[in-house]
Structures are given as C-alpha cells and as structure tokens.
Amino acid sequence: MSDTPKRHMKDVIYDAYLGRIQRGELTPDDRLVDTAIAAEFEVSRMPVRDALMRLTHEGYLASTTRGFTLPTLEPRQILEIFELRRLLEPRAAALATHELTAEDFERMQQAVTLSESTLETGDIEALYRASEDIRRTWVMAVPNAELRDTIQRYMVQIQAVRMATLRDTQAHRVLVAFHRRMLETFKSRRSADVELLLMRFVLAGEDSYLRVSGREADTE
C-alpha cells in the first residue's frame, strides 16, 4: 500500500491545464468550459471550477460569460511585460547556464535544427514549437524557483507576441538566428555572455512586436 497521499482532482486539473498553456497548446480561439473538462476527467464541475479560477487568479486565463480563455492583452500590457522580461530573463538565463545538462543541450539542439528548417519550409507551427522547447528547457533549469515561476506566469504574453510576429519574414529570420546563438552561448557556460545575449533577444522581440503591430495599425 502506497504512503503517497492522493492528490486532489482540482490540483491534477490545474497542473494539466497549466502545462497545456505553457506548452502553447491553447490558442486565443480556444474556450474552456467546465462541463467539458469535467467530462474529460470524469469528475464533478466543482474541482474543475476551482482549478480554472486558480489559473484565472494567477493570470493564465480570463473568465467570460461563455467559459475561460487566454487573456486578451492590450498593447500597453504587452510592453509592460517586455520591461519585466528585460529585468528578469537575462539574470535567470545566466543562473541556468551551469545547471543545463547534456540532455538539455540535446533537446535544445533538436529544437534549433527544427527552427532552422523552417527558413525553407515556412512552417510557422514548427517554429513556434521549437521556440517553446528552447525556452522551456532553459527556464526549467533556473535554480531560483520563485524567479522561474514568475517568468512562467507571463507565458501568455510571449505567446501573444509570437502569434503577432512569427509570420513576419524579418522577425522569423531574427528569431532563428537567436536560437542558434542561444544554444552556442549556453554551451560555452559563460554566464555573462548568456546574460547579454538574452537581453539582446528580449529587445529584438520587442522591436519586432513594435514594428509588426505598428504596421498592422497602419493598415486598419
């Protein structure tokens, strides 16, 4: 008989949907309905509601009259989170530098190879998956748990920016180049170089967002 305490279903459902959000498996068009999720997990609606409300409280979801969705962020909010990313991510990546394992580097190498292949295929979904794999690998290696969790909480903002920019040819090429440089810099184990590169990466993402969103506004 196992001594491991049985987990509450609300926690199981929370973890399942948090993982789906952080892996980019949910899109802004997806609508989460408690009855459907209750049927998926074969439970009542109560633990589902508890899990969805927790995700909403933490900023991962927004509650609507027709269910729960990913938050719709205003441009001001996106730019404010870019500021937060500039403050947190370079240091976090530097801390992760000496924690990454050979398995982590292999996972990142596979993602970089996939990313580079999209320059010819134009497969934006593959580019998104590669981006998520690279990011998730180094973020999960950050030894400071509070810092790691804080970074994961604004994943929705990163998804919104990527959805706005990845189909832009210039942003696509910039991102792929950064993926290769990230892998090489992490493998060098030089934390100062990693910190500088991540700052440049966040700034490049912000520049791409401002350029593409400005262009979209001009065409409305």
C-alpha positions as CSV (number, residue, x, y, z in Angstrom):
1,M,0.0,0.0,0.0
2,S,1.4,3.4,-1.1
3,D,2.1,6.0,1.6
4,T,1.8,8.8,-1.1
5,P,-1.2,11.0,-0.3
6,K,-3.8,11.1,-3.1
7,R,-3.9,14.4,-4.9
8,H,-7.0,16.5,-5.1
9,M,-8.5,16.5,-8.6
10,K,-8.5,20.3,-8.6
11,D,-4.7,20.2,-8.4
12,V,-4.5,17.5,-11.1
13,I,-6.7,19.5,-13.4
14,Y,-4.8,22.7,-12.6
15,D,-1.4,21.1,-13.4
16,A,-2.8,19.6,-16.6
17,Y,-4.1,22.9,-18.0
18,L,-1.2,24.9,-16.7
19,G,1.1,22.6,-18.7
20,R,-1.1,23.0,-21.8
21,I,-0.9,26.8,-21.6
22,Q,2.9,26.8,-21.0
23,R,3.5,24.4,-23.9
24,G,1.4,26.6,-26.2
25,E,-1.3,24.0,-26.8
26,L,-4.1,26.5,-26.2
27,T,-4.8,29.4,-28.6
28,P,-6.8,32.6,-28.1
29,D,-9.7,30.9,-30.0
30,D,-10.0,28.1,-27.5
31,R,-12.7,28.3,-24.9
32,L,-12.5,26.2,-21.8
33,V,-15.9,25.1,-20.5
34,D,-16.2,23.4,-17.1
35,T,-18.7,20.8,-18.2
36,A,-16.4,19.6,-21.0
37,I,-13.4,19.4,-18.7
38,A,-15.4,17.6,-16.0
39,A,-16.4,15.0,-18.6
40,E,-12.7,14.7,-19.7
41,F,-11.6,14.0,-16.1
42,E,-14.7,12.2,-15.1
43,V,-15.3,14.4,-12.1
44,S,-17.9,16.9,-11.0
45,R,-17.7,20.6,-12.0
46,M,-16.5,21.8,-8.6
47,P,-12.8,20.8,-8.9
48,V,-12.8,22.0,-12.5
49,R,-14.1,25.4,-11.4
50,D,-11.6,25.6,-8.6
51,A,-8.7,24.8,-11.0
52,L,-9.9,27.3,-13.6
53,M,-10.4,30.0,-11.1
54,R,-6.9,29.5,-9.7
55,L,-5.5,29.8,-13.2
56,T,-7.5,32.9,-13.7
57,H,-6.3,34.4,-10.4
58,E,-2.7,33.7,-11.4
59,G,-3.2,35.5,-14.8
60,Y,-3.1,32.5,-17.1
61,L,-6.8,32.6,-18.0
62,A,-9.6,35.1,-18.3
63,S,-13.2,34.4,-17.2
64,T,-16.0,35.2,-19.7
65,T,-19.7,34.5,-19.8
66,R,-19.1,31.6,-22.2
67,G,-16.1,30.0,-20.4
68,F,-12.5,30.6,-19.9
69,T,-10.0,31.8,-22.5
70,L,-6.4,33.0,-22.7
71,P,-6.3,36.7,-21.7
72,T,-6.5,39.4,-24.4
73,L,-3.7,41.7,-23.7
74,E,-3.7,45.4,-24.6
75,P,-0.5,46.8,-26.3
76,R,0.3,48.7,-23.1
77,Q,0.3,45.4,-21.0
78,I,2.5,43.7,-23.6
79,L,5.1,46.5,-23.4
80,E,5.0,46.5,-19.6
81,I,5.7,42.8,-19.6
82,F,8.6,43.3,-22.0
83,E,10.0,45.7,-19.4
84,L,9.6,42.9,-16.8
85,R,11.3,40.4,-19.2
86,R,14.3,42.8,-19.6
87,L,14.7,42.9,-15.8
88,L,14.3,39.1,-15.1
89,E,15.2,36.9,-18.1
90,P,18.9,37.9,-18.6
91,R,19.7,37.1,-15.0
92,A,17.6,34.0,-14.9
93,A,19.3,32.6,-18.1
94,A,22.7,33.4,-16.5
95,L,21.7,31.4,-13.4
96,A,20.6,28.5,-15.6
97,T,23.9,28.4,-17.5
98,H,25.7,25.9,-15.2
99,E,22.5,23.9,-14.5
100,L,21.8,22.8,-18.0
101,T,22.6,19.1,-18.6
102,A,23.8,17.1,-21.7
103,E,20.2,16.0,-22.1
104,D,19.0,19.7,-22.1
105,F,21.6,20.6,-24.7
106,E,20.4,17.6,-26.9
107,R,16.8,18.8,-26.6
108,M,17.8,22.4,-27.5
109,Q,19.9,21.1,-30.4
110,Q,16.9,19.3,-31.8
111,A,14.7,22.4,-31.4
112,V,17.4,24.6,-33.1
113,T,17.6,22.2,-36.0
114,L,13.8,22.3,-36.3
115,S,13.8,26.1,-36.1
116,E,16.4,26.4,-38.9
117,S,14.5,24.1,-41.1
118,T,11.5,26.5,-41.1
119,L,13.5,29.1,-43.1
120,E,12.9,26.8,-46.1
121,T,9.6,25.2,-45.2
122,G,7.9,28.3,-43.8
123,D,6.3,26.0,-41.2
124,I,5.2,28.6,-38.5
125,E,3.8,25.9,-36.2
126,A,7.1,24.1,-36.2
127,L,8.9,27.4,-35.5
128,Y,6.5,28.0,-32.5
129,R,7.2,24.5,-31.2
130,A,10.9,25.0,-31.5
131,S,10.8,28.3,-29.7
132,E,8.7,26.8,-26.9
133,D,11.1,23.9,-26.5
134,I,14.2,26.1,-26.3
135,R,12.6,28.5,-23.8
136,R,11.1,25.8,-21.6
137,T,14.4,23.9,-21.5
138,W,16.5,26.8,-20.1
139,V,13.7,28.2,-17.9
140,M,13.2,24.9,-16.2
141,A,16.9,24.9,-15.4
142,V,16.7,28.2,-13.5
143,P,17.6,27.1,-9.9
144,N,15.7,30.0,-8.2
145,A,12.2,28.6,-8.0
146,E,10.4,31.9,-7.4
147,L,12.2,33.5,-10.4
148,R,11.4,30.5,-12.6
149,D,7.7,30.6,-11.6
150,T,7.4,34.4,-12.2
151,I,8.8,34.0,-15.7
152,Q,6.4,31.2,-16.4
153,R,3.4,33.4,-15.4
154,Y,3.8,35.7,-18.3
155,M,3.9,32.9,-20.9
156,V,0.6,34.2,-22.3
157,Q,2.3,37.5,-23.2
158,I,5.1,35.7,-25.1
159,Q,2.5,33.6,-26.9
160,A,0.6,36.7,-28.0
161,V,3.8,38.3,-29.3
162,R,4.9,35.3,-31.2
163,M,1.5,34.9,-32.8
164,A,1.8,38.5,-33.9
165,T,5.3,38.3,-35.3
166,L,6.2,34.8,-36.4
167,R,4.6,35.2,-39.8
168,D,6.8,38.3,-40.5
169,T,9.8,37.3,-42.6
170,Q,12.2,39.6,-40.9
171,A,11.1,38.6,-37.4
172,H,11.3,34.9,-38.4
173,R,14.9,35.2,-39.5
174,V,16.0,37.1,-36.5
175,L,14.4,34.5,-34.2
176,V,16.0,31.6,-35.9
177,A,19.5,33.3,-35.7
178,F,19.0,33.9,-32.0
179,H,18.1,30.2,-31.4
180,R,21.4,29.1,-32.8
181,R,23.3,31.7,-30.9
182,M,21.5,30.8,-27.7
183,L,22.5,27.2,-27.9
184,E,26.1,28.0,-28.6
185,T,26.3,30.6,-25.8
186,F,24.6,28.3,-23.2
187,K,27.1,25.6,-24.2
188,S,30.0,27.9,-23.6
189,R,29.0,28.1,-19.9
190,R,29.9,31.8,-19.9
191,S,27.0,33.2,-17.8
192,A,27.9,36.9,-18.6
193,D,27.7,36.2,-22.3
194,V,24.4,34.4,-21.8
195,E,23.0,37.3,-19.8
196,L,24.0,39.8,-22.6
197,L,22.5,37.6,-25.3
198,L,19.2,37.2,-23.5
199,M,18.9,41.0,-23.1
200,R,19.5,41.4,-26.8
201,F,17.0,38.6,-27.5
202,V,14.2,40.3,-25.5
203,L,15.0,43.7,-27.1
204,A,14.8,42.2,-30.5
205,G,11.5,40.6,-29.7
206,E,10.2,44.0,-28.5
207,D,11.4,45.7,-31.7
208,S,9.7,43.0,-33.8
209,Y,6.5,43.5,-31.9
210,L,6.5,47.3,-32.2
211,R,7.3,47.1,-35.9
212,V,4.7,44.5,-36.8
213,S,1.9,45.9,-34.6
214,G,2.6,49.4,-36.0
215,R,2.3,48.1,-39.5
216,E,-0.9,46.4,-38.7
217,A,-2.3,49.6,-37.2
218,D,-1.4,51.5,-40.4
219,T,-3.4,49.0,-42.5
220,E,-6.6,49.2,-40.4
